[in-house]
Amino acid sequence: MSLPAEVDVLVIGAGPAGLAAATTLASVASVLVLDRENAAGGIPRHCGHYPFGLREFHRLMKGPDYARALVDRAVKAGVRVATGVNVVELEPGPRVGVTSDAGRSYIRSKLVLIATGVRESSRAQRLIGGDKPGGVLATGALQGMVYLEGRRPFRRPVILGTELVSFSAIMTCAHAGIRPVAMVEPNPIVTARWPTGLYPWLKGIPLHLSTTIKRIEGRSRVERVVLEGPAGETVIETDGVIVSGRFLPESTLLNGSHIERDPATGGPVVDSFGRCTDPAYFAAGNILRPVETAGWSWAEGKAIGKAMRLALENGLPERDSSRLKLVGDALAWAVPQQVGPDADAALGRLQLRVTRPVRGRLSMRVDGVEVASRRISTRPERRILMSLPESSGPVEIVLEEE
Ligand SMILES: Cc1cc2nc3c(=O)[nH]c(=O)nc-3n(C[C@H](O)[C@H](O)[C@H](O)COP(=O)(O)OP(=O)(O)OC[C@H]3O[C@@H](n4cnc5c(N)ncnc54)[C@H](O)[C@@H]3O)c2cc1C
């Protein structure tokens, strides 16, 4: 497919968020979705397991079927999807620079949606010491090998992490006949919400809480890991390590661009319409924060697609530049970063996360006056939601720990 020089809306990333927004916009605008992979569908394309699709198609689907259905729905709605196209530059205008087999070119549009998802942090970023043998994989790499290449990289790995995606790793292992020998969690409790946390138990995988991987040992392949937990050091014989969690928004594109990044989320600063600091650019899905489910990202893409439609048709209200302030060192981040009493808000609730397991009182103050509060008991990588303020003024979110 040759790329047009101009469209109404350009969507970067053909995952659930980008495809949902594109489908929502197709009846009022010419929409082009670009993805650097050789097929559209985003991460679910690599997840050959259930459960996807309940919210979107009202049935249980495996990831690849779900991804195909999202693409089909978008194409039927009139969206053009181009794969093998890497977006490398964002400019005011908007104008974006892309590279593909056809070389380097630029595309102009009225609006751009950034929906580039997340990437996983590496073993080095998780500060795991020891040898550097083969067999240490992030979940995404494991899924690519198992579902796309039909390979089995190991038989009895250790899984590091207990958030949503580590359970995707267990399902991927089950599909390939791989039997994890341990699941390791640095925190004292499983991160994923009940009942997901029962899954390792159902699968007979020993769970090591308050434990870290101190060293990975082995020459060419992983042979064992040394765990450090409440009982001291334990050695587990294993042939692989799956490193899950600590996701980062795939926001490389923002480097050197004019669009402001939030150092706390790693994604762009947005308002409650999903608008970036250049209001011709919007963002949706896991680029906004690590990491949510496909259904959540899809719903968010759809809502922000509606906001973009409003922007094209009638224009959206101006946003003042005041930023939400977080008070309390256990608060990790909040999205959207610019909030107000927006009747048509696409991001209808404020989403927060913490840096460590905490209990305490979470409150919202507008112009110094408390407008909402509640007790929380939560842990990192778990979603906390708060209603948007109903009045205007500088907003503070305060966490007082017990
Ligand atoms: C390893 C892993 C496993 C997961 N498993 C599950 C699961 O089992 N169930 C679940 O509900 N959620 C799972 N998730 C969460 C997942 O992120 C969401 O399901 C969902 O895919 C997020 O949708 P998205 O549209 O925001 O991003 P993505 O699905 O990540 O799509 C982003 C797209 O943007 C493209 N892209 C990125 N940068 C560029 C660029 N510069 N130019 C062009 N294209 C670009 C990428 O190629 C990708 O196709 C998993 C996440 C990870 C990392």
The ligand as an SDF file (V2000), in Angstrom:
LIG
                    3D

 53 58  0  0  0  0  0  0  0  0999 V2000
    4.0040   -9.3710   26.9760 C   0  0  0  0  0  0  0  0  0  0  0  0
    2.6340   -8.8390   27.2410 C   0  0  0  0  0  0  0  0  0  0  0  0
    1.5580   -9.7210   27.3740 C   0  0  0  0  0  0  0  0  0  0  0  0
    0.2780   -9.2420   27.6120 C   0  0  0  0  0  0  0  0  0  0  0  0
   -0.7420  -10.1330   27.7620 N   0  0  0  0  0  0  0  0  0  0  0  0
   -1.9970   -9.6720   27.9550 C   0  0  0  0  0  0  0  0  0  0  0  0
   -3.0980  -10.5750   28.0940 C   0  0  0  0  0  0  0  0  0  0  0  0
   -2.9240  -11.7930   28.0820 O   0  0  0  0  0  0  0  0  0  0  0  0
   -4.3510  -10.0500   28.2400 N   0  0  0  0  0  0  0  0  0  0  0  0
   -4.5650   -8.6910   28.2730 C   0  0  0  0  0  0  0  0  0  0  0  0
   -5.7270   -8.2480   28.3670 O   0  0  0  0  0  0  0  0  0  0  0  0
   -3.5450   -7.8190   28.1770 N   0  0  0  0  0  0  0  0  0  0  0  0
   -2.2800   -8.2650   28.0260 C   0  0  0  0  0  0  0  0  0  0  0  0
   -1.2420   -7.3800   27.9150 N   0  0  0  0  0  0  0  0  0  0  0  0
   -1.5050   -5.9370   28.0160 C   0  0  0  0  0  0  0  0  0  0  0  0
   -1.5560   -5.3150   26.5890 C   0  0  0  0  0  0  0  0  0  0  0  0
   -0.6550   -4.2570   26.5920 O   0  0  0  0  0  0  0  0  0  0  0  0
   -2.9690   -4.9010   26.2290 C   0  0  0  0  0  0  0  0  0  0  0  0
   -3.6820   -6.1080   26.0940 O   0  0  0  0  0  0  0  0  0  0  0  0
   -3.1610   -4.1680   24.8940 C   0  0  0  0  0  0  0  0  0  0  0  0
   -2.4690   -4.8150   23.8620 O   0  0  0  0  0  0  0  0  0  0  0  0
   -2.7690   -2.7110   24.9230 C   0  0  0  0  0  0  0  0  0  0  0  0
   -3.2490   -2.1290   23.7220 O   0  0  0  0  0  0  0  0  0  0  0  0
   -2.5470   -0.8760   23.0390 P   0  0  0  0  0  0  0  0  0  0  0  0
   -3.3310   -0.6020   21.8040 O   0  0  0  0  0  0  0  0  0  0  0  0
   -2.3730    0.1980   24.0200 O   0  0  0  0  0  0  0  0  0  0  0  0
   -1.0580   -1.3360   22.6680 O   0  0  0  0  0  0  0  0  0  0  0  0
   -0.4420   -2.5700   21.8700 P   0  0  0  0  0  0  0  0  0  0  0  0
   -1.3380   -3.7190   21.7690 O   0  0  0  0  0  0  0  0  0  0  0  0
    0.9040   -2.7660   22.4980 O   0  0  0  0  0  0  0  0  0  0  0  0
   -0.2310   -1.9810   20.3970 O   0  0  0  0  0  0  0  0  0  0  0  0
    0.7090   -0.9660   20.1190 C   0  0  0  0  0  0  0  0  0  0  0  0
    1.1420   -1.0880   18.6740 C   0  0  0  0  0  0  0  0  0  0  0  0
    1.9320    0.0510   18.3520 O   0  0  0  0  0  0  0  0  0  0  0  0
    2.9370   -0.3490   17.4440 C   0  0  0  0  0  0  0  0  0  0  0  0
    4.0140    0.6280   17.4980 N   0  0  0  0  0  0  0  0  0  0  0  0
    4.7860    0.9580   18.5710 C   0  0  0  0  0  0  0  0  0  0  0  0
    5.6460    1.9390   18.2280 N   0  0  0  0  0  0  0  0  0  0  0  0
    5.4240    2.2230   16.9150 C   0  0  0  0  0  0  0  0  0  0  0  0
    6.0260    3.1300   15.9950 C   0  0  0  0  0  0  0  0  0  0  0  0
    7.0060    3.9820   16.3650 N   0  0  0  0  0  0  0  0  0  0  0  0
    5.5790    3.1500   14.7100 N   0  0  0  0  0  0  0  0  0  0  0  0
    4.5800    2.3110   14.3290 C   0  0  0  0  0  0  0  0  0  0  0  0
    3.9870    1.4330   15.1530 N   0  0  0  0  0  0  0  0  0  0  0  0
    4.3950    1.3860   16.4430 C   0  0  0  0  0  0  0  0  0  0  0  0
    3.3440   -1.7280   17.9560 C   0  0  0  0  0  0  0  0  0  0  0  0
    3.9390   -2.4720   16.9260 O   0  0  0  0  0  0  0  0  0  0  0  0
    2.0040   -2.3190   18.4030 C   0  0  0  0  0  0  0  0  0  0  0  0
    1.4090   -3.0980   17.3990 O   0  0  0  0  0  0  0  0  0  0  0  0
    0.0520   -7.8300   27.7120 C   0  0  0  0  0  0  0  0  0  0  0  0
    1.1380   -6.9520   27.5820 C   0  0  0  0  0  0  0  0  0  0  0  0
    2.4190   -7.4400   27.3690 C   0  0  0  0  0  0  0  0  0  0  0  0
    3.5720   -6.4660   27.2550 C   0  0  0  0  0  0  0  0  0  0  0  0
  1  2  1  0
  2  3  1  0
  2 52  2  0
  3  4  2  0
  4  5  1  0
  4 50  1  0
  5  6  2  0
  6  7  1  0
  6 13  1  0
  7  8  2  0
  7  9  1  0
  9 10  1  0
 10 11  2  0
 10 12  1  0
 12 13  2  0
 13 14  1  0
 14 15  1  0
 14 50  1  0
 15 16  1  0
 16 17  1  0
 16 18  1  0
 18 19  1  0
 18 20  1  0
 20 21  1  0
 20 22  1  0
 22 23  1  0
 23 24  1  0
 24 25  2  0
 24 26  1  0
 24 27  1  0
 27 28  1  0
 28 29  2  0
 28 30  1  0
 28 31  1  0
 31 32  1  0
 32 33  1  0
 33 34  1  0
 33 48  1  0
 34 35  1  0
 35 36  1  0
 35 46  1  0
 36 37  1  0
 36 45  1  0
 37 38  2  0
 38 39  1  0
 39 40  1  0
 39 45  2  0
 40 41  1  0
 40 42  2  0
 42 43  1  0
 43 44  2  0
 44 45  1  0
 46 47  1  0
 46 48  1  0
 48 49  1  0
 50 51  2  0
 51 52  1  0
 52 53  1  0
M  END
$$$$
